Amino acid sequence: MPDPQPARPRSAATVAVTAGRPPRRPDQPLNVPMTPASTYAAGGDLEYGRYANPGWSAFEEALGALEGGRAVAFSSGMAAVTAALSLAPAGGTVVAPQHAYAGTLALLGDLRSRTGLTLRTVDVTDATAVLDACRGADLLWLENPTNPALEVCDVAALAARAHEVLPLVVVDNTFATPILARPLALGADVVVHSATKYLAGHSDALLGAVVTDEDRAAELVAHRSRTGAVPGTLEAFLALRGIRTLHLRVERAQANAAALAERLVAHPAVERVRYPGFGAIVSIEVRGGADAAEALCRAVALWVFATSLGGVESTLERRRRWPAEAPTIAPGLVRLSVGIEDVEDLWDDLAAALRRATD
Ligand SMILES: *Cc1c(COP(=O)(O)O)cnc(C)c1O
């Protein structure tokens, strides 16, 4: 029996739980099973494992419903970033945040030296500078907030003004997730995700996705089939499993992050706290610079010293330990990815580690 038409659009919490399910028929499982297949019997819609997989489609249906567009899954966030950038003309001009994700900046730098792409990096908190850079450009890339400086921009205002001078506005929505922001509804043309982070949410899968309109999605599917940047069936399954609890995890992690940010502001070992007021990433600058920041990362017991973010477990790292990180990021900046543990346990461990690191 078809679902009755809901009187109003269902909320993200309900969509996260219900989208991307198999049809309701006797003896059908409630979840789309994993399909480890390199090929399919000919004559249908799937044909070959590099073109299609029922598990990708289920994940794409759920993410597309949450973001309000058509999703295409990729093997990683960086594969999704690469695919989104392929929508700009070869040798075109891209405007990007000076503090965009380091991997995205590294890829843009590589494209610049190999393909003649022009890259203009900007401070996204300076709307005038962003719009000046957009003149004559082909694509505006945004992250809101940026990683790891956590700078915030007005996506709706920037997208509207940028569209007066260029055709494509892309938002990497990895940090905010569709629970906290839906960039397509704010006027962006394309949304990019590292599903490795909050969407999958358990630090056990690499996956990426691009969400956009039907026409661009068809181009992206062709790009995926050509380049072979295809997800594994296990990864797509795990990411869809993650989406089922996305709203709960984001809500809890955000509440934890807000509480910790407030206490960190008052902590004598912390020089600066960056918290944009939403989401679950907090960046701190530790008194004592890089050495103290490294010591903090090694002094924690409950928190995990690890790169990446968006898992159920709280992790932290000094970002400048990566040579690709922007030199304008302070050497003592530690990025905290706040998880869903008990906030008092998180605070006790962090406060004790700060004490030991800065003694
Ligand atoms: C991690 C990350 C990426 C890259 O994703 P992978 O899944 O690691 O390839 C892209 N953008 C942002 C904002 C990220 O945090």
The ligand as an SDF file (V2000), in Angstrom:
LIG
                    3D

 15 15  0  0  0  0  0  0  0  0999 V2000
   37.2230   14.8350    5.6120 C   0  0  0  0  0  0  0  0  0  0  0  0
   36.7080   15.9410    4.7580 C   0  0  0  0  0  0  0  0  0  0  0  0
   36.7340   15.8380    3.3540 C   0  0  0  0  0  0  0  0  0  0  0  0
   37.3530   14.6480    2.6560 C   0  0  0  0  0  0  0  0  0  0  0  0
   36.6340   13.4780    2.8840 O   0  0  0  0  0  0  0  0  0  0  0  0
   37.2740   11.9770    2.8700 P   0  0  0  0  0  0  0  0  0  0  0  0
   36.0930   11.1390    3.1250 O   0  0  0  0  0  0  0  0  0  0  0  0
   38.3290   11.9550    3.9310 O   0  0  0  0  0  0  0  0  0  0  0  0
   37.8690   11.7870    1.5240 O   0  0  0  0  0  0  0  0  0  0  0  0
   36.1970   16.8760    2.6190 C   0  0  0  0  0  0  0  0  0  0  0  0
   35.6810   17.9730    3.2210 N   0  0  0  0  0  0  0  0  0  0  0  0
   35.6390   18.1040    4.5520 C   0  0  0  0  0  0  0  0  0  0  0  0
   35.0570   19.3350    5.1660 C   0  0  0  0  0  0  0  0  0  0  0  0
   36.1650   17.1020    5.3680 C   0  0  0  0  0  0  0  0  0  0  0  0
   36.1370   17.2470    6.6990 O   0  0  0  0  0  0  0  0  0  0  0  0
  1  2  1  0
  2  3  1  0
  2 14  2  0
  3  4  1  0
  3 10  2  0
  4  5  1  0
  5  6  1  0
  6  7  2  0
  6  8  1  0
  6  9  1  0
 10 11  1  0
 11 12  2  0
 12 13  1  0
 12 14  1  0
 14 15  1  0
M  END
$$$$
